[in-house]
């Protein structure tokens, strides 16, 4: 899968660094060549001797190596690889990358490279969930940096949650996808995401609480498996991922038109929270109070049913995945929706306020198909996206 591919592997400082040794072995087993870079913190967890012995290559550690820097070694290292992989990518490394810092060899290589970068985050659950880390990750994803993981589970510190570095086999699969060898290479996938805004007047609109986080994560996960992704997004809070074709819309009618224009596609994942109704008598001017205490009379019309249209249309993708955000009888409502809309799968979740899912960082979904209901455990939205993307890849085989 990686025959002849050159991987520049940056090993950050964290207990997950021990997994980098297995990662080196698996990359080599897949035919790749590893050039290792070990940070000062990384060397506290794995030794240069063990890394170099497995990689069968010199371990680069210092920026100011006089011999190599006389030949601009950091530039050569950063550009001679086919892909730069950071595993583990600590909170500190992500912050340096997002801020464009270059105060050691690893951060300098990352700033100087002209190749794609794949990071495998690994850190304590609180650090992963901290707003600063979320902001840094959003910046990096907007810049086109690829991500794999993190997984959810028990950590060395004794806490439980998202933050564990992805397993080496999953990182190798992501490397293959980044280099064009993923299971969805050559496939076109259409993803919708975010809310729609239905205008009442130029300053007011009807919307919902969708942040667009799950849709953006799905688009990124499909991209990481090699798919060509068209990402049709409403005005979401979460930034669109890099490396996908982004189509920005505001209303349900605009989204319907964008979806139609994006066809044909092999797969459609309709994760957007589309408004069911629109205001047909929206005002061209800001509505004013007239002193009577009587609110304006709003007339509602039905919005296009994008999921049903794509599921039954002449250019129907091979696999159509819908979403159902429910507050009661989740499985029953989602099962009925799948049959009513004509899609293949429905990803259903409970978005009652007590769950914290709508606008949160985690999700708990049930996958509804003709075979029944499959309950997935609560996990990060990134993990849900990666699991769904893997299932989509399996379905297209």
Secondary structure, DSSP 8 states (H G I E B T S, - for coil): --TT-EEEEEE-SSGGGHHHHHHHHHHHHTT-EEEEEE-TTGGGTS-HHHHHHHHTS--B--TT-HHHHHTTHHHHHHHHSSEEEEEEE-HHHHHHHHHT--SSHHHHHHHH--S-EEEEE---HHHHHSHHHHHHHHHHHHTT-EE---EEEE-TTS-EEEEE---HHHHHHHHHHHTT-STTTT-EEEEEESB--EESSSS-EE-----SHHHHHHHHHHHHTT-EEEEEE-S-SS---TTSEEEE--SHHHHHHHHHHH---SEEEE--B--SEEETT--SS-----SS-------EEE---HHHHHHHSTT--SEEEEEEEESSSHHHHHHHHHHHHT-SEEEEEE--GGG--TTSSEE-EEEEETTEEEE---EEHHHHHHHHHHHHHHHT-
